[in-house]
Amino acid sequence: MTAPDWAELTRFAIALADASAAAILPYFRQNTAIDVKDGPVWDPVTEGDRAGERAIRQLIEQHYPDHAIHGEEYGIKQGRSPFTWVLDPVDGTRSFVSGMPTWATLIGLSFEGRPVVGLMNQPVVGDMFYGNPQGAWHCYRGATAAITTRKGVPLSRATLGTTAPELYRSAENQRRFQSLNSKVQLTRYGGDAYFYCMVAAGHIDIAMDCGLQPYDITPLLPIVAGAGGVAAEWTKGDTAKGGNVITAGSQALLDEALAIMAH
C-alpha cells in the first residue's frame, strides 16, 4: 500500500467542515427543539447535531466509500480499509443550545487505529484548527498559519482549561483535578474542544476532561501532536479511545501535572 496522502485527506476534512457548517448554522440561536440522551448528566442533542453529521457522512460515503465511520449521532459504519472517520458534529451542545459560540465540529481520521488527521471548526467565530503528521495550523477567516505549543512553562505558571469541575464525578477524579487545580496559575471553564486547540496554538498550557468518548478526543489529538504537544490518559488507557485525557504543551509539563495528580 502506498503512503496515504495526508495533505489531500486534510483538504477533504476541511471540505467536510464547510459542508457541516452549512447544515448546522441554520439551527444556531434559533431555540430549536432539544432532545435529551440517557445518561448521568443532562446531555442535549438537536437537529443541528444530526444535520451536521448527515452532511459529513454523505460526503465520506460519496468520496471514500470503503472508509469506516464512527459518529456520535449515527453510530458506527463498518469499512473495508484501514481508515475510520471519527465525528462529533456539535461538540459542546450545551454551549450550542445556550447560544454560546464555544461549540465546535470535530472531524478526525484514524489510520490503523491511530489518530492521524484532526480538525476542529467553529464557523460562527471563523476559527478552524487542523493537524496531521506534517504539523498543525489555524485558519481564521481565510488566513492560515502554522501553530506550535508554548514550551518552558512550569506548572506554577500554567493556564489550565477544562469543561466543568462537576464533570469529575468520582471522588478520585475530583481529588485529582482539585490537586492539579490548586497548583496552576489560572483555570478556565466552559471551553469544551476549544481548550485543546488553545493548547496547540500556545495560548494555554493544559487541557483536560474526564469521561470522554472517542469522538470527543480523537479529532483533537492530531492537532495537539502536530503543534508539538503531548497527551495521556491518566489511568493509563489509550487516549484515542477517550476516557480521562490530559494534554499539555510539553512533555515536562505533562509529567509535572501527572505527578501532582498521582499523589
Stockholm file with secondary structure:
# STOCKHOLM 1.0

chainA/1-263         MTAPDWAELTRFAIALADASAAAILPYFRQNTAIDVKDGPVWDPVTEGDRAGERAIRQLIEQHYPDHAIHGEEYGIKQGRSPFTWVLDPVDGTRSFVSGMPTWATLIGLSFEGRPVVGLMNQPVVGDMFYGNPQGAWHCYRGATAAITTRKGVPLSRATLGTTAPELYRSAENQRRFQSLNSKVQLTRYGGDAYFYCMVAAGHIDIAMDCGLQPYDITPLLPIVAGAGGVAAEWTKGDTAKGGNVITAGSQALLDEALAIMAH
#=GR chainA/1-263 SS CCCCCHHHHHHHHHHHHHHHHHHHGGGTTTTCCCEEESSSSCEEECHHHHHHHHHHHHHHHHHCTTSEEEETTTEEECCSSSEEEEEEEEECHHHHHTTCTTCEEEEEEEETTEEEEEEEEETTTTEEEEEETTEEEEEETTEEEECCCCCSCCGGGCEEEESCGGGCCSHHHHHHHHHHHTTSSEEEESCTTHHHHHHHTTSCSEEEEEEECHHHHTTTHHHHHHTTCEEEETTSCCGGGCEEEEEESSHHHHHHHHHHHHC
#=GC SS_cons         CCCCCHHHHHHHHHHHHHHHHHHHGGGTTTTCCCEEESSSSCEEECHHHHHHHHHHHHHHHHHCTTSEEEETTTEEECCSSSEEEEEEEEECHHHHHTTCTTCEEEEEEEETTEEEEEEEEETTTTEEEEEETTEEEEEETTEEEECCCCCSCCGGGCEEEESCGGGCCSHHHHHHHHHHHTTSSEEEESCTTHHHHHHHTTSCSEEEEEEECHHHHTTTHHHHHHTTCEEEETTSCCGGGCEEEEEESSHHHHHHHHHHHHC
//
